[in-house]
Amino acid sequence: MREQPKDLFRRHDNCECVIIYDEKVLRGQKGENGRRGKKWTDSGERAERIKFAESQKPTVLSHDEAEKLQAELLPRRLTGGRKSGIISPRYYEDINAFSGSEKIEDVTKEKLQKELSVIPEQLLNELSGYVDHLYIGDNDCSSAFSPDTREIRLNPQTGDQSIIHELGHAFGEMIGAYSDPEFLSILSEGLPLDNWDEVIYDSGDNIHDSRIAYAIESPKFIRSYQGRIYPPNEDEIITDSAIRPEWLKEYISVGFDTYFRTPIILKEKDPKLYSYLEMKINERISKRI
């Protein structure tokens, strides 16, 4: 065996790679102690892996085929299938469509634009027309959308992580979701809305919003925050009346955020909400085409 290079076993984070060196094979999986092993496998497995590697032939495209494939995939990968984005001469095109964005610093705009790049341009045009004002609050504020003023306030540290969530609130108001029987039926399905004994206290996972809130739990929720209850007043909590589905304002905002960030999770946990959002989003996009 030839002299072994010093950096042969160098691994990247969460490495599951297989090293083949001098016709020997090293697995990348962790051992019981959490460390990557440096044990070479037996020759039988080595031979099988080498045989498999040699059987994989690269795809060869003609010049015309390569240009066609590049024209199709490159814009979609860079911009999420939209006309604007990092290949646009104006990187902040989408965030600049919101009133108040002119007062936001470029560094923050860049973060917000990166988050917004997953949302179709036509839908962002609809939302920017519905939201009256977008601004950055102080360091201690929580990000929020106000239905009364149609304003979105963002925390300066975490606003980029909250922008899609708050737009989800705006989207729900824009389409009238909480007065739509179809949406309320989807929301209510499987929830213990007639049993206050099922209500829990939820301190949330937002470091800028430490309020203790009421919530209900359900396997279809992406996270506990989605089950928060916002009754009109605290007196509603001690009554014998049912929990009203329109009090669960985070249901659509968390769903909207997950639809664009990790859609496969929403589709698996709450397929009816996924389908509803997809239908309403496509309706809004169609209006702009």
C-alpha positions in Angstrom: 0.0 0.0 0.0 1.2 3.5 -0.9 2.0 6.0 1.8 -1.3 7.2 3.2 -1.9 11.0 2.9 -2.1 12.9 6.2 -5.5 14.5 5.4 -7.1 11.3 4.0 -9.6 11.1 6.9 -10.6 14.7 6.9 -14.4 14.9 7.1 -17.0 17.6 6.6 -19.9 18.1 9.0 -22.3 15.2 9.2 -20.2 13.3 6.7 -21.7 10.2 5.3 -19.2 9.9 2.4 -17.3 6.8 1.5 -13.6 7.1 0.9 -12.0 4.8 -1.6 -8.2 4.7 -1.5 -5.7 2.2 -2.9 -8.7 -0.1 -3.7 -9.8 0.0 -0.1 -13.1 1.4 1.2 -13.8 3.5 4.3 -17.4 4.1 5.4 -18.4 7.6 6.6 -21.0 6.6 9.2 -20.6 7.5 12.9 -19.9 4.8 15.5 -21.7 4.5 18.8 -19.3 7.0 20.4 -20.4 9.6 17.8 -17.0 9.6 16.0 -16.3 8.7 12.4 -14.4 5.5 12.2 -11.1 4.9 10.4 -11.6 1.2 9.8 -11.2 -0.2 6.3 -13.9 -2.6 5.2 -13.4 -6.1 3.8 -12.4 -6.8 0.3 -15.7 -8.2 -0.7 -17.6 -5.0 0.0 -14.7 -3.0 -1.5 -15.0 -4.9 -4.7 -18.7 -4.3 -4.9 -18.4 -0.6 -4.3 -15.7 -0.2 -6.9 -17.7 -2.2 -9.4 -20.8 0.0 -8.7 -18.7 3.2 -9.1 -17.3 2.1 -12.4 -20.8 1.2 -13.7 -22.0 4.8 -13.3 -21.6 6.6 -16.6 -21.7 10.4 -16.8 -24.5 12.0 -18.8 -23.1 13.6 -22.0 -25.0 16.4 -23.6 -24.6 18.1 -27.0 -23.9 21.8 -27.0 -27.5 22.6 -28.0 -28.9 20.2 -25.3 -26.7 21.8 -22.7 -27.7 25.4 -23.6 -31.4 24.3 -23.5 -31.0 22.7 -20.1 -29.1 25.7 -18.7 -31.7 28.1 -20.0 -34.4 26.1 -18.2 -32.8 25.4 -14.9 -30.4 28.3 -14.1 -33.0 31.1 -13.7 -35.2 28.8 -11.6 -32.4 27.9 -9.3 -31.3 31.4 -8.8 -34.7 33.1 -8.4 -37.1 30.4 -7.4 -38.7 30.5 -10.8 -39.4 34.2 -10.7 -38.2 37.0 -13.0 -36.8 39.0 -10.1 -34.0 37.9 -7.8 -30.2 37.8 -7.7 -30.0 37.9 -11.5 -32.1 41.1 -11.6 -30.2 44.4 -11.8 -32.2 45.5 -8.7 -31.6 42.9 -6.1 -34.1 44.5 -3.7 -36.9 44.6 -6.2 -39.5 42.8 -4.2 -38.9 44.3 -0.8 -38.9 47.8 -2.4 -42.4 47.2 -3.5 -43.6 47.5 0.2 -44.4 51.0 1.5 -41.8 52.0 4.2 -39.0 49.8 2.7 -37.2 52.9 1.6 -36.2 53.5 5.3 -34.8 50.0 5.7 -31.0 49.6 5.5 -29.5 47.7 2.6 -28.0 45.0 4.8 -31.5 44.3 6.2 -33.1 44.5 2.8 -30.7 41.9 1.5 -31.7 39.5 4.2 -35.4 40.1 3.7 -35.1 39.8 -0.1 -33.4 36.5 0.3 -36.3 35.2 2.3 -38.9 36.6 -0.1 -37.2 35.0 -3.1 -39.2 31.8 -2.5 -42.5 33.6 -3.0 -43.8 34.0 -6.6 -43.5 37.6 -7.9 -47.2 37.9 -8.7 -48.2 36.9 -5.1 -45.7 39.4 -3.7 -47.2 42.1 -5.9 -50.6 41.3 -4.4 -49.3 41.3 -0.8 -47.3 44.6 -1.2 -50.5 46.2 -2.5 -52.5 44.9 0.5 -49.9 45.7 3.2 -50.0 49.5 3.9 -46.6 49.8 5.7 -43.6 47.7 6.5 -41.1 48.9 9.1 -38.3 47.8 11.5 -39.1 48.1 15.2 -36.8 48.4 18.2 -34.6 45.6 19.5 -37.1 44.4 22.1 -40.2 44.3 19.9 -41.7 41.2 18.4 -42.5 40.9 14.8 -46.3 41.3 14.1 -49.0 42.1 11.5 -51.8 44.5 12.5 -55.1 43.7 10.7 -56.5 47.1 11.6 -53.7 49.2 10.1 -52.3 46.6 7.7 -48.8 47.2 9.0 -46.0 44.7 9.4 -43.5 45.4 12.2 -40.2 43.4 12.1 -37.7 42.8 14.9 -34.3 44.1 13.7 -32.5 40.9 14.6 -35.0 38.2 13.6 -37.2 40.1 11.1 -35.8 38.2 8.1 -37.0 34.9 9.7 -40.4 36.4 10.4 -41.3 38.2 7.2 -43.0 35.3 5.5 -44.9 34.4 8.7 -46.2 38.0 9.0 -47.1 38.0 5.3 -49.0 34.8 6.1 -51.2 36.8 8.5 -51.7 39.5 5.8 -52.5 36.8 3.2 -55.2 35.3 5.5 -56.8 38.7 6.0 -56.5 39.5 2.3 -58.4 36.4 1.2 -60.8 36.5 4.1 -59.8 33.0 5.3 -61.3 33.3 8.8 -64.8 34.0 7.3 -64.4 31.2 4.7 -66.4 28.1 5.8 -64.1 25.9 3.8 -61.0 27.2 5.6 -62.7 27.1 9.1 -63.7 23.5 8.4 -60.1 22.5 7.6 -58.8 24.4 10.6 -61.4 22.8 13.0 -61.0 19.2 11.8 -59.6 17.1 14.6 -59.2 19.9 17.1 -60.8 19.8 20.6 -62.6 23.1 20.2 -65.4 22.2 22.6 -63.1 21.2 25.5 -61.4 23.9 27.5 -59.7 21.1 29.5 -57.5 20.5 26.5 -56.2 24.1 26.5 -52.6 24.5 27.6 -50.3 27.4 28.4 -47.8 28.0 25.7 -44.8 30.3 26.3 -43.9 30.0 22.6 -40.5 29.9 21.0 -40.0 33.5 20.2 -37.4 35.1 22.5 -38.9 38.6 21.8 -42.4 37.5 22.8 -42.3 35.9 26.3 -46.1 36.2 26.9 -47.8 33.1 28.2 -50.6 32.4 25.8 -53.4 29.8 25.6 -53.1 27.1 23.0 -54.4 23.7 21.9 -52.4 20.8 20.7 -52.8 18.7 17.6 -50.6 16.3 15.6 -51.3 18.3 12.4 -49.7 21.5 13.8 -46.2 22.3 12.5 -45.3 23.5 16.0 -47.2 24.4 19.2 -47.3 28.1 18.2 -49.7 27.2 15.4 -52.3 26.2 18.1 -52.3 29.5 19.9 -55.7 31.0 20.9 -56.4 34.7 20.8 -59.9 35.3 22.3 -61.3 38.8 22.1 -60.8 39.2 25.9 -59.6 37.1 28.8 -63.2 36.6 30.1 -63.8 34.2 27.2 -61.3 31.8 28.8 -63.5 31.0 31.9 -66.7 30.6 30.0 -68.3 27.3 29.0 -68.6 28.3 25.4 -66.7 26.5 22.6 -63.3 27.6 21.4 -64.0 29.5 18.2 -61.8 28.5 15.2 -61.3 32.2 14.2 -59.3 32.7 17.4 -56.5 30.5 16.0 -54.8 33.2 14.0 -51.4 31.5 13.9 -52.9 28.5 12.0 -52.7 30.2 8.6 -49.5 32.2 9.2 -47.5 29.1 10.3 -49.0 27.1 7.4 -48.2 29.9 4.9 -44.6 30.1 6.2 -44.1 26.3 6.0 -45.8 26.2 2.5 -42.9 28.2 1.1 -40.0 27.1 3.4 -40.6 23.4 3.8 -43.7 22.4 1.8 -43.2 18.7 2.2 -43.7 19.0 5.9 -46.9 20.9 5.6 -48.1 18.4 2.9 -47.4 15.5 5.2 -48.8 16.9 8.5 -51.8 18.9 7.2 -52.5 18.0 3.5 -55.9 19.8 3.5 -54.3 23.1 4.6 -51.6 22.6 2.0 -54.2 22.1 -0.7 -56.2 25.1 0.4 -53.2 27.4 0.4 -52.1 26.1 -2.9 -55.5 26.8 -4.4 -55.8 30.3 -3.0 -52.2 31.2 -3.9 -52.7 30.1 -7.5 -55.9 32.1 -7.7 -54.0 35.2 -6.7 -51.2 34.5 -9.1 -53.7 33.9 -12.0 -55.1 37.4 -11.4 -51.7 38.9 -12.1 -50.8 36.9 -15.2 
